[in-house]
Amino acid sequence: MSCSRAERERIAEIDDEILELQRSLRSLRSERATIWERLDTFPVLTLPNEITSEIFLNFIPVYPGCPPIFGKDSPDQLMRVCRQWRDIALNTPQLWRAIEIDIDDERCVRAAKTWLVRSGFCPLSIKMNCFVEVLMIEALEVILSHRSRWQCVAIHGSDIPWDFHFLTDIASYPLLRQLDISGISDNPDSPTFTFSDAPLLRTATLGDFDYPSGFLPWHQLTYLTLVSKTPTECTDVSKETINLIHCRLIIAEHGEVGINLPRLESLTLEYLLYFPATCAITTFVVPSLRRLRVADAFIRPDPVGKLSSLIAKSGCKLQELCIVGDLSITENAYREAFPSISNLSFDQ
């Protein structure tokens, strides 16, 4: 009897152990299901960091396009998902190499400093918009401290402090390829510095300010835009930009523009909306010209005669012609006069 009782007690112990193991098994299965559910919800967390980094780079505009510093499209948002994403973002310097600085308060300047540090040794694309002089000075000091990494830079604003002390120390821009300094300035001073030591510079946009003849390495440029310039200023610059392929002139006064650019393939002639200027395009010599975009106002009162003179004098084979603005003659008159131009369009 005692043996039988002992065996029954052992069976009861075994049953208790089985129940305990079953409870443990249910708990483990539940934990496993929870983990799988979490992994299924965030499969990206299982990707190698290198792939996640590439995904992050597709979140922002293609370089040299710049994402905003703040807001839902800023790469800062990626760091708020989890610690892993934050670490990956901070270890992806290409994520921070393109910066658009719309300066309206000091917070933006501080953020730009942070991005520049995060960008490591990457070449930089910087777009800065500022019309508050104090903030512009502070922002210029920040970005100029990284000028050796400038690749594509646009500075838009008014009253740029050309004579400010830190600008006079500028020497070399070894990576600079695109430069845009535009805006309307009431500052009567000329720059006390130049971008002449920029061996890779090919594209430039210059706004309404006076600059010395050696301001840029003009002979290197292949793309040039001049904004709010007089015909005389355009003529003077063109004498130094002998290798231009594409040129856009936004002219602010009446007069003749004497241009002789043997390699020029594309030319755009515009005027400021508040100053409908005219210029004598018959003085242009552009034998390689293939594409011309010109305001009708520039070629009045005889648009056909002036265009024909330009083509004949230059000996160019124009393939594209776009007439901009209100027309002084009909579209059909243009088409009948230039049947050999395969792409003739109007932008009114």
C-alpha positions in Angstrom: 0.0 0.0 0.0 2.8 2.4 0.9 4.4 1.7 -2.4 1.2 2.4 -4.3 0.7 5.7 -2.3 4.2 6.8 -3.1 3.7 6.2 -6.8 0.5 8.2 -6.8 2.2 11.0 -5.1 4.9 10.9 -7.7 2.3 11.0 -10.5 0.8 14.1 -8.8 4.2 15.7 -8.7 4.8 14.9 -12.3 1.4 16.4 -13.3 2.3 19.5 -11.4 5.6 19.8 -13.2 3.9 19.2 -16.5 1.5 22.0 -15.8 4.3 24.3 -14.8 6.3 23.4 -17.9 3.1 24.0 -20.0 2.7 27.4 -18.5 6.3 28.2 -19.2 5.9 26.9 -22.8 2.9 29.1 -23.3 4.8 32.1 -21.9 7.7 31.4 -24.2 5.4 30.9 -27.2 3.6 34.2 -26.4 6.9 36.0 -26.1 8.1 34.5 -29.4 4.9 35.6 -31.1 5.3 39.1 -29.8 8.9 39.3 -31.0 7.9 38.1 -34.5 5.1 40.5 -34.6 7.5 43.3 -33.8 10.0 42.2 -36.4 7.2 41.9 -39.0 6.1 45.4 -38.2 9.6 46.9 -38.5 11.5 44.6 -41.0 13.8 47.5 -41.9 15.4 47.1 -38.4 16.8 43.8 -39.5 18.6 45.2 -42.6 22.3 45.8 -42.6 23.3 49.3 -41.6 24.8 49.9 -45.0 21.5 49.2 -46.8 19.5 51.3 -44.3 22.0 54.2 -44.9 21.3 54.0 -48.7 17.6 54.1 -48.0 18.1 57.2 -45.9 19.9 58.8 -48.8 16.9 58.2 -51.0 14.7 60.1 -48.5 16.4 63.4 -49.4 16.7 65.2 -52.8 19.4 64.0 -55.2 22.7 65.8 -54.6 23.3 68.7 -55.0 19.6 69.3 -54.1 19.1 70.4 -50.5 16.5 69.1 -48.0 15.1 71.6 -45.6 16.8 71.9 -42.2 13.5 71.7 -40.4 10.1 70.0 -41.0 8.9 66.6 -42.2 11.3 66.4 -45.1 14.4 67.0 -43.0 16.7 64.1 -42.4 16.5 65.1 -38.7 13.1 63.2 -38.8 14.9 59.9 -39.4 16.7 60.2 -36.0 13.5 60.3 -34.1 12.3 56.8 -35.0 14.6 54.8 -32.8 18.1 54.7 -31.4 19.3 52.4 -34.2 18.1 54.8 -36.9 19.7 57.8 -35.0 23.0 56.0 -34.9 22.9 55.2 -38.6 21.9 58.7 -39.6 24.7 60.2 -37.6 27.2 57.9 -39.2 26.0 58.7 -42.8 27.8 62.0 -43.5 26.3 62.2 -47.0 22.9 62.8 -45.4 24.1 66.2 -44.1 26.2 67.5 -47.0 23.5 69.5 -48.7 22.1 72.3 -46.6 19.4 74.9 -47.5 19.5 77.7 -45.0 16.5 80.0 -45.0 17.6 82.3 -42.3 14.9 83.8 -40.2 16.3 83.3 -36.7 19.5 82.2 -34.9 18.1 78.6 -34.5 18.7 78.0 -38.2 22.3 79.1 -38.0 22.9 76.8 -35.0 21.3 73.9 -37.0 23.6 74.6 -40.0 26.6 74.4 -37.7 25.5 71.0 -36.5 24.9 69.7 -40.1 28.3 70.9 -41.2 30.0 68.9 -38.4 27.9 65.8 -39.2 28.9 66.0 -42.9 32.4 65.1 -42.0 34.8 65.5 -45.0 32.1 65.4 -47.7 31.9 68.1 -50.5 29.2 70.5 -49.7 26.1 71.9 -51.5 24.9 75.0 -49.7 21.9 77.3 -50.5 21.5 80.3 -48.3 18.6 82.8 -48.4 18.9 85.8 -46.0 17.8 89.4 -46.1 18.7 90.2 -42.4 22.2 91.6 -42.4 23.1 90.6 -38.8 22.1 87.0 -39.4 23.7 86.9 -42.9 27.1 87.9 -41.3 26.8 85.1 -38.7 25.7 82.5 -41.3 28.5 83.5 -43.7 31.1 83.1 -41.0 29.7 79.6 -40.4 29.8 78.4 -44.0 33.0 80.1 -44.9 34.8 78.1 -42.2 34.1 75.1 -44.5 35.0 76.8 -47.8 37.6 74.1 -48.7 34.6 71.7 -49.1 32.3 74.0 -51.1 31.1 72.3 -54.3 27.8 73.9 -55.2 27.0 77.2 -53.4 24.2 79.7 -53.8 24.0 82.9 -51.6 20.8 84.9 -52.1 20.2 88.0 -50.2 20.6 91.8 -50.0 23.4 94.0 -48.8 26.0 91.3 -48.7 28.9 92.6 -46.5 31.5 92.7 -49.2 34.0 94.4 -46.9 33.5 92.3 -43.8 36.8 91.2 -42.3 36.4 87.4 -42.6 35.8 87.7 -46.4 39.1 89.2 -47.1 40.9 86.1 -46.1 39.3 83.9 -48.7 42.0 82.1 -50.8 41.2 78.8 -52.4 38.1 76.9 -53.3 39.5 73.6 -54.6 36.2 71.7 -55.0 33.9 74.6 -56.1 32.0 73.8 -59.3 28.8 76.0 -59.2 28.5 79.4 -57.7 25.4 81.6 -57.4 25.6 85.0 -55.8 22.4 86.8 -56.6 19.9 89.2 -55.1 19.5 92.9 -55.3 22.1 94.9 -53.3 22.1 98.6 -52.3 25.7 98.1 -51.0 27.9 100.5 -53.0 31.1 98.6 -52.2 32.7 96.1 -54.4 33.9 92.7 -53.1 37.4 92.9 -51.5 37.9 89.2 -52.3 37.7 87.0 -55.4 36.9 83.4 -56.3 39.7 83.4 -58.8 41.4 80.3 -57.2 38.7 77.9 -58.0 40.1 75.4 -60.6 36.9 73.4 -61.0 34.5 76.3 -61.3 32.4 76.0 -64.5 28.9 77.4 -63.6 28.2 80.9 -62.2 25.2 83.1 -61.6 25.9 86.7 -60.6 23.4 89.3 -59.4 23.1 93.0 -59.1 26.4 94.0 -57.6 29.7 95.4 -58.8 32.5 92.9 -59.0 36.1 93.3 -60.1 37.3 91.8 -63.4 39.2 89.1 -61.6 36.2 88.1 -59.4 35.9 84.7 -61.1 38.2 82.6 -63.3 36.1 83.7 -66.3 38.0 81.7 -68.9 37.0 78.5 -67.2 33.2 79.1 -67.2 30.9 77.2 -69.5 27.6 78.2 -68.0 27.0 81.8 -67.0 23.9 83.8 -65.9 24.1 87.6 -65.4 21.1 89.2 -63.5 20.2 92.9 -63.7 23.2 93.9 -65.8 23.6 96.8 -68.2 24.5 95.9 -71.9 28.0 97.4 -71.3 28.6 95.2 -68.3 27.4 92.1 -70.3 29.8 93.0 -73.1 32.7 93.5 -70.7 32.2 90.1 -69.1 31.7 88.3 -72.4 35.2 89.4 -73.5 36.7 87.2 -70.7 34.3 84.2 -70.9 35.5 82.9 -74.2 34.7 79.3 -73.4 31.0 79.8 -72.6 28.6 77.1 -74.0 25.4 78.3 -72.2 24.6 82.0 -71.4 21.6 83.7 -69.8 21.5 87.5 -69.7 18.8 89.4 -67.7 19.4 93.0 -68.9 18.3 96.0 -66.9 18.9 98.9 -69.4 18.6 99.7 -73.1 21.7 99.5 -75.2 23.9 97.4 -77.4 25.4 94.1 -76.3 28.5 93.3 -78.3 29.2 89.6 -77.8 31.6 87.3 -79.7 31.5 83.8 -78.2 32.7 81.2 -80.7 31.7 78.2 -78.5 28.3 79.4 -77.3 25.5 76.9 -78.1 22.6 78.2 -76.0 21.6 81.8 -75.4 18.8 83.3 -73.3 18.0 87.0 -73.4 15.5 88.4 -70.8 14.7 91.7 -69.1 13.6 92.6 -65.6 9.8 92.9 -65.4 9.9 96.5 -64.1 12.4 97.6 -66.8 11.6 96.3 -70.3 15.0 96.8 -71.9 16.0 96.4 -75.5 19.4 95.4 -77.0 20.8 95.1 -80.5 21.3 91.4 -81.0 22.6 92.1 -84.5 26.0 92.8 -82.8 26.3 89.3 -81.5 28.7 86.8 -83.2 27.8 83.3 -82.1 28.8 80.8 -84.8 28.0 77.7 -82.7 24.6 78.8 -81.5 21.9 76.1 -81.7 19.3 77.3 -79.1 18.0 80.9 -78.7 15.4 82.1 -76.2 14.7 85.8 -76.6 12.0 88.3 -75.6 10.1 89.8 -78.5 10.8 93.2 -76.9 14.5 92.8 -77.6 14.1 92.5 -81.3 11.5 95.1 -82.1 10.5 96.8 -84.3 11.8 94.4 -86.9 12.1 90.9 -85.2 12.4 88.9 -88.4 15.1 91.3 -89.8 17.1 91.3 -86.5 17.0 87.5 -86.1 17.9 87.0 -89.8 20.9 89.4 -89.4 22.1 87.5 -86.3 21.9 84.1 -88.0 23.6 85.4 -91.2 26.3 87.4 -89.4 27.2 84.5 -87.1 26.8 81.7 -89.7 25.0 79.6 -87.1 22.6 76.8 -87.7 19.8 77.5 -85.2 17.8 74.5 -84.2 15.6 75.9 -81.5 14.0 79.3 -81.2 11.7 80.4 -78.4 10.1 83.9 -78.5 9.0 85.1 -75.1 6.4 87.6 -74.1 3.8 89.6 -76.1 4.4 89.4 -79.9 4.9 92.3 -82.2 4.1 90.0 -85.2 2.1 86.8 -85.6 3.3 83.3 -84.8 2.8 82.4 -88.5 5.0 85.3 -89.5 7.8 83.9 -87.4 7.2 80.4 -88.8 7.2 81.6 -92.4 10.4 83.6 -91.9 12.3 80.7 -90.4 11.1 77.4 -91.9 14.5 75.8 -91.4 14.3 76.1 -87.6 13.0 72.7 -86.5 11.8 73.7 -83.1 10.1 77.1 -83.0 8.0 77.9 -80.0 6.3 80.7 -78.1 6.1 81.5 -74.4 3.6 84.2 -73.7 
